Amino acid sequence: MRQFDKSLSHSGPRPRRPLPRIAITMGDPAGIGPEVVLKAVAEAEIRRVCVPIIIGDAQLLAHTARTLDLQSGYDIVRQGEPLPAELSEPIIFHLDNINGTIEPGVESGAAGKAAGGYIEAAVDLCAAGSVDAIATAPINKRSLFLGGYSYPGHTEFLAQLTGSEEYAMAFVAANLRIVLISTHVPLAQAIRMVKSERISRTIRLANRELKRWGIAQPRLAMAALNPHGAEGGLFGMEETSEIAPAIETCRDQDDINVQGPYSADTVFLRASRGEFDAVIACYHDQAMIPVKCLSFGEAVNVTLGLPFIRTSVDHGTAFDIAGKGIAEHSSMIAAIKLAAELSSSADESNQAVEV
């Protein structure tokens, strides 16, 4: 577990810089991560809002750039060397950690181990105050497991690295924000996790994090688990026995503006039209269907509860098109830009509190 100085996390002041430094992990080297990262960093809109620090393998990135005719040639800093005090152009933070052959589109322990190393290095840079936020390219869960990491995804991996006990996966898509009370678990297990205490923790976390994003009084909505909000118990009891008590507790004891439970077939539409700042979803697909219908390829995954801002793309490693030069990089752009925006908003919010 990494040790975080509170003065360097997004819960306190960080060194002031003209533009935020965003650590961008390369993701699984056998997937589309190297391609979408290089494409995104080359965009002028990214250079205007941050200084990109690409964390990965410089040789593989150079090979990807040559093969796919992409911009590269960035300065290289090797792991163990300090980042320059002044930076205005992208750099590559090189980890010499690929042991074996990486073939595009093929799962392997070598690729998974390398991808895990990029995540660890990004967290270390955040802990040292060398970067202001992290944006991650996709990893392959099977490769990660083969590489020796037994985590179901980035969220749990980052929580373990930072010792974060309260955390949640969230998605930002166009005019919609969704926070999940469970992530990558079987649906039967997800239903069993719809418990009052867990819901209350997620509501409190969402409220706190949205305030750090600059939303002074978040308006939260809780999605129902069952069809039509269970119709007064006709289609299930979770709304009455678990969800409503959690909402009441958060409203009465924590003064949180949370409403519901609302039927899931309308609450996301209402939120996208501006009625709520975020929706708390009961399980993974309940959240992901509206996100991907509304903004597939441009939505951003955000981990709440970490001592820094972390964003990610809304897609996977896309092994079927890896190395072909046809990967769309719009979600990577959106993830980097949101990381820059939220890290700046968090700083402004903290400064206001200190004053």
C-alpha positions as CSV (number, residue, x, y, z in Angstrom):
1,M,0.0,0.0,0.0
2,R,1.3,3.5,-0.9
3,Q,1.5,6.2,1.7
4,F,-0.1,9.4,0.8
5,D,0.8,12.8,2.3
6,K,-2.6,14.5,2.8
7,S,-1.1,17.7,1.5
8,L,-0.4,16.1,-1.8
9,S,-3.8,14.4,-2.4
10,H,-6.8,16.0,-3.9
11,S,-8.2,16.5,-0.4
12,G,-5.5,19.2,0.2
13,P,-3.3,21.7,-1.6
14,R,-0.8,20.5,-4.2
15,P,2.1,22.3,-5.8
16,R,0.8,25.0,-8.1
17,R,1.5,24.5,-11.8
18,P,0.5,26.4,-14.9
19,L,-1.3,23.3,-16.2
20,P,-2.0,20.1,-14.3
21,R,0.2,17.1,-15.0
22,I,-1.8,14.1,-15.9
23,A,-0.3,10.6,-15.7
24,I,-1.6,8.5,-18.5
25,T,-1.1,4.8,-18.2
26,M,-0.5,2.9,-21.4
27,G,-2.8,0.0,-20.4
28,D,-2.4,-3.5,-21.6
29,P,0.4,-3.3,-24.2
30,A,-1.3,-6.0,-26.3
31,G,-4.5,-4.0,-26.6
32,I,-5.4,-0.6,-28.2
33,G,-4.1,1.3,-25.2
34,P,-0.7,2.4,-26.7
35,E,-2.5,3.5,-29.9
36,V,-5.3,5.5,-28.3
37,V,-2.9,7.1,-25.8
38,L,-0.5,8.3,-28.6
39,K,-3.5,9.6,-30.7
40,A,-5.0,11.5,-27.7
41,V,-1.7,13.1,-26.6
42,A,-1.1,14.3,-30.1
43,E,-4.3,16.4,-30.1
44,A,-4.0,20.1,-29.5
45,E,-7.1,20.1,-27.2
46,I,-5.1,17.9,-24.8
47,R,-2.0,20.1,-24.8
48,R,-4.1,23.1,-24.0
49,V,-5.5,21.7,-20.8
50,C,-2.7,19.6,-19.3
51,V,0.9,18.3,-19.5
52,P,0.7,14.5,-20.4
53,I,3.0,12.1,-18.6
54,I,2.7,8.8,-20.6
55,I,3.5,5.9,-18.3
56,G,4.5,2.8,-20.3
57,D,7.3,1.3,-22.4
58,A,9.1,3.8,-24.6
59,Q,10.2,1.1,-27.1
60,L,6.8,-0.3,-27.6
61,L,5.3,3.2,-27.9
62,A,7.9,4.0,-30.5
63,H,7.2,0.8,-32.4
64,T,3.5,1.6,-32.3
65,A,4.1,5.1,-33.6
66,R,6.2,3.8,-36.5
67,T,3.9,1.0,-37.4
68,L,0.7,3.1,-37.3
69,D,2.3,6.4,-38.5
70,L,1.5,8.3,-35.2
71,Q,3.2,11.2,-33.6
72,S,5.9,10.3,-31.0
73,G,9.5,11.3,-30.3
74,Y,8.7,12.6,-26.8
75,D,11.5,13.0,-24.2
76,I,12.0,10.0,-21.9
77,V,12.3,9.8,-18.1
78,R,13.2,6.4,-16.7
79,Q,11.6,5.0,-13.6
80,G,13.6,6.1,-10.6
81,E,14.5,9.4,-12.1
82,P,12.7,12.6,-10.9
83,L,10.3,14.3,-13.3
84,P,11.7,17.7,-14.5
85,A,10.6,20.6,-12.3
86,E,9.4,22.5,-15.4
87,L,7.4,20.7,-18.0
88,S,5.3,22.1,-20.9
89,E,5.5,19.2,-23.4
90,P,4.5,15.5,-23.1
91,I,7.1,13.0,-21.8
92,I,7.2,9.3,-21.5
93,F,7.9,7.8,-18.1
94,H,9.6,4.6,-19.2
95,L,9.3,1.3,-17.3
96,D,11.5,-1.4,-18.6
97,N,9.1,-4.1,-17.4
98,I,8.0,-6.1,-20.4
99,N,9.5,-9.6,-20.0
100,G,8.7,-11.6,-23.0
101,T,7.1,-11.1,-26.4
102,I,4.0,-8.9,-26.7
103,E,1.7,-9.9,-29.6
104,P,-1.2,-7.5,-30.4
105,G,-4.5,-9.0,-29.5
106,V,-3.2,-11.9,-27.4
107,E,-3.7,-12.3,-23.6
108,S,-0.5,-13.0,-21.7
109,G,1.0,-12.8,-18.3
110,A,3.8,-10.6,-19.6
111,A,1.3,-8.0,-20.8
112,G,-0.7,-8.1,-17.6
113,K,2.3,-7.8,-15.4
114,A,3.5,-4.8,-17.4
115,A,0.1,-3.1,-17.2
116,G,0.0,-3.6,-13.5
117,G,3.4,-2.0,-13.2
118,Y,2.1,1.1,-15.1
119,I,-0.7,1.5,-12.6
120,E,1.6,1.1,-9.6
121,A,4.0,3.7,-11.1
122,A,1.2,6.2,-11.6
123,V,0.1,5.8,-8.0
124,D,3.7,6.3,-6.8
125,L,3.9,9.6,-8.8
126,C,0.7,10.8,-7.3
127,A,1.9,9.9,-3.8
128,A,5.0,11.9,-4.4
129,G,3.1,14.9,-5.7
130,S,4.8,14.7,-9.1
131,V,1.5,14.5,-11.0
132,D,-2.0,15.8,-10.3
133,A,-4.3,13.1,-11.6
134,I,-4.3,9.8,-13.4
135,A,-6.1,8.8,-16.7
136,T,-5.9,5.1,-17.5
137,A,-6.0,3.2,-20.8
138,P,-7.8,-0.2,-20.7
139,I,-6.4,-3.3,-19.1
140,N,-7.4,-7.0,-19.7
141,K,-8.5,-8.6,-16.5
142,R,-7.4,-12.1,-17.6
143,S,-3.9,-10.9,-18.5
144,L,-3.7,-9.0,-15.3
145,F,-4.5,-12.2,-13.4
146,L,-2.0,-14.1,-15.4
147,G,0.6,-11.4,-14.5
148,G,0.1,-12.0,-10.8
149,Y,-2.6,-9.4,-9.9
150,S,-5.9,-10.8,-8.5
151,Y,-8.1,-7.7,-9.0
152,P,-11.4,-7.6,-11.0
153,G,-10.4,-4.2,-12.4
154,H,-8.8,-0.8,-11.9
155,T,-11.1,0.3,-9.2
156,E,-10.3,-2.4,-6.7
157,F,-6.6,-2.4,-7.7
158,L,-6.3,1.4,-7.0
159,A,-8.3,1.1,-3.8
160,Q,-5.9,-1.5,-2.5
161,L,-2.8,0.4,-3.5
162,T,-4.0,3.6,-1.7
163,G,-5.6,1.9,1.3
164,S,-9.0,3.4,0.4
165,E,-11.8,1.8,2.3
166,E,-14.7,3.7,0.8
167,Y,-14.6,3.9,-2.9
168,A,-17.0,3.5,-5.9
169,M,-17.1,3.4,-9.7
170,A,-18.8,6.3,-11.4
171,F,-19.4,7.3,-15.0
172,V,-19.7,10.7,-16.6
173,A,-21.5,10.7,-19.9
174,A,-22.6,13.9,-21.6
175,N,-25.2,15.3,-19.1
176,L,-25.3,12.2,-17.0
177,R,-23.4,11.1,-13.9
178,I,-23.9,7.7,-12.4
179,V,-22.4,6.1,-9.3
180,L,-22.6,2.3,-8.8
181,I,-23.1,0.5,-5.5
182,S,-21.5,-2.7,-7.0
183,T,-19.3,-3.4,-10.0
184,H,-18.1,-6.6,-11.6
185,V,-20.1,-9.2,-9.8
186,P,-22.7,-11.7,-10.9
187,L,-26.2,-10.2,-11.0
188,A,-27.5,-12.5,-8.2
189,Q,-24.7,-11.3,-6.0
190,A,-25.3,-7.6,-7.0
191,I,-28.9,-8.0,-5.9
192,R,-27.8,-9.3,-2.5
193,M,-25.5,-6.3,-2.2
194,V,-28.5,-3.9,-2.3
195,K,-28.3,-3.3,1.4
196,S,-29.1,-0.1,3.4
197,E,-25.7,0.3,4.9
198,R,-23.9,0.0,1.5
199,I,-26.3,2.3,-0.2
200,S,-25.9,4.9,2.6
201,R,-22.1,4.8,2.2
202,T,-22.3,5.2,-1.5
203,I,-24.7,8.2,-1.2
204,R,-22.4,9.9,1.3
205,L,-19.4,9.2,-0.9
206,A,-21.1,10.5,-4.0
207,N,-22.2,13.7,-2.2
208,R,-18.7,14.4,-0.9
209,E,-16.9,13.7,-4.2
210,L,-19.3,15.9,-6.2
211,K,-18.7,18.8,-3.8
212,R,-14.9,18.3,-4.5
213,W,-15.8,18.6,-8.2
214,G,-17.2,22.0,-7.6
215,I,-21.0,21.1,-7.2
216,A,-21.8,23.0,-4.0
217,Q,-25.2,21.3,-3.2
218,P,-25.4,18.0,-5.2
219,R,-28.9,16.7,-6.1
220,L,-28.8,13.0,-6.0
221,A,-31.4,10.4,-7.2
222,M,-31.5,6.8,-6.1
223,A,-32.5,4.2,-8.8
224,A,-34.9,1.5,-7.8
225,L,-33.8,-2.2,-8.1
226,N,-37.2,-3.7,-9.2
227,P,-39.5,-2.7,-12.2
228,H,-41.5,0.4,-11.6
229,G,-39.9,0.8,-8.2
230,A,-41.5,-2.4,-7.1
231,E,-45.1,-1.0,-7.2
232,G,-45.4,-0.8,-3.4
233,G,-44.0,-4.3,-2.9
234,L,-45.8,-6.0,-5.7
235,F,-42.6,-6.7,-7.6
236,G,-40.1,-6.9,-4.7
237,M,-39.3,-5.6,-1.2
238,E,-35.8,-4.1,-1.5
239,E,-37.2,-0.6,-2.1
240,T,-39.1,-0.6,1.1
241,S,-36.7,-2.7,3.3
242,E,-33.3,-1.4,2.1
243,I,-33.3,1.5,-0.3
244,A,-35.9,3.9,1.3
245,P,-34.3,3.6,4.8
246,A,-30.9,4.5,3.4
247,I,-32.3,7.5,1.7
248,E,-34.1,8.7,4.8
249,T,-30.9,8.3,6.9
250,C,-28.8,10.3,4.5
251,R,-31.4,13.0,4.3
252,D,-32.1,13.3,8.0
253,Q,-28.7,12.6,9.6
254,D,-26.4,13.9,6.9
255,D,-28.5,16.7,5.3
256,I,-27.9,15.2,1.8
257,N,-30.3,16.1,-1.0
258,V,-31.1,12.6,-2.2
259,Q,-34.4,11.5,-3.5
260,G,-36.0,8.2,-4.6
261,P,-36.1,5.4,-5.1
262,Y,-37.2,6.2,-8.7
263,S,-38.0,3.7,-11.4
264,A,-34.8,2.9,-13.4
265,D,-36.7,3.2,-16.7
266,T,-37.1,7.0,-16.2
267,V,-34.6,8.3,-13.6
268,F,-31.6,8.3,-16.0
269,L,-33.5,10.3,-18.5
270,R,-34.6,12.8,-15.8
271,A,-31.0,13.2,-14.7
272,S,-29.7,13.7,-18.3
273,R,-32.2,16.5,-18.6
274,G,-30.8,18.3,-15.6
275,E,-33.2,17.3,-12.8
276,F,-30.4,15.6,-10.8
277,D,-26.6,16.0,-10.6
278,A,-26.1,12.2,-10.3
279,V,-27.9,8.9,-10.0
280,I,-27.0,6.1,-7.7
281,A,-27.4,2.8,-9.6
282,C,-28.0,-0.6,-8.0
283,Y,-25.7,-2.7,-10.3
284,H,-23.3,-2.5,-13.2
285,D,-25.6,-3.0,-16.2
286,Q,-28.3,-0.8,-14.8
287,A,-25.7,2.0,-15.0
288,M,-23.9,1.0,-18.2
289,I,-26.9,0.7,-20.5
290,P,-27.9,4.4,-20.3
291,V,-24.2,5.5,-20.3
292,K,-23.4,3.6,-23.5
293,C,-26.6,4.5,-25.2
294,L,-26.0,8.1,-24.5
295,S,-22.3,8.5,-25.0
296,F,-20.6,5.3,-26.2
297,G,-17.0,6.1,-27.0
298,E,-17.0,9.4,-25.2
299,A,-18.0,8.5,-21.6
300,V,-15.5,8.5,-18.8
301,N,-15.0,6.1,-15.9
302,V,-14.1,7.9,-12.6
303,T,-13.1,6.2,-9.4
304,L,-14.6,8.0,-6.3
305,G,-12.9,7.9,-2.9
306,L,-9.2,7.8,-3.9
307,P,-6.7,10.4,-2.6
308,F,-6.4,11.7,-6.2
309,I,-8.5,12.1,-9.3
310,R,-8.6,9.0,-11.5
311,T,-10.4,8.7,-14.8
312,S,-10.5,6.0,-17.5
313,V,-11.9,5.2,-20.9
314,D,-15.4,3.6,-21.2
315,H,-14.2,0.6,-23.3
316,G,-11.9,-2.4,-23.1
317,T,-8.7,-3.5,-24.7
318,A,-10.4,-4.3,-28.1
319,F,-8.0,-7.1,-28.9
320,D,-9.7,-7.8,-32.2
321,I,-8.5,-4.5,-33.6
322,A,-5.2,-4.0,-31.6
323,G,-2.3,-3.0,-33.8
324,K,-4.5,-2.1,-36.8
325,G,-4.5,1.7,-36.4
326,I,-8.3,1.9,-36.5
327,A,-9.0,2.4,-32.7
328,E,-11.2,5.4,-31.8
329,H,-9.5,7.6,-29.2
330,S,-12.4,9.9,-28.3
331,S,-12.9,8.3,-24.9
332,M,-9.2,8.6,-24.1
333,I,-9.4,12.3,-24.9
334,A,-12.5,12.7,-22.7
335,A,-10.8,10.9,-19.9
336,I,-7.7,13.0,-19.9
337,K,-9.7,16.3,-20.2
338,L,-11.9,15.3,-17.3
339,A,-8.9,14.4,-15.2
340,A,-7.5,17.8,-15.8
341,E,-10.8,19.6,-15.2
342,L,-11.6,17.7,-12.0
343,S,-8.1,18.1,-10.5
344,S,-8.3,21.8,-11.1
345,S,-11.9,22.0,-9.6
346,A,-10.7,20.0,-6.6
347,D,-7.8,22.5,-6.0
348,E,-10.2,25.5,-6.3
349,S,-12.6,23.8,-3.9
350,N,-9.9,23.1,-1.4
351,Q,-8.5,26.6,-1.6
352,A,-12.0,28.0,-1.0
353,V,-12.4,25.8,2.1
354,E,-9.0,26.9,3.4
355,V,-9.8,30.6,3.0
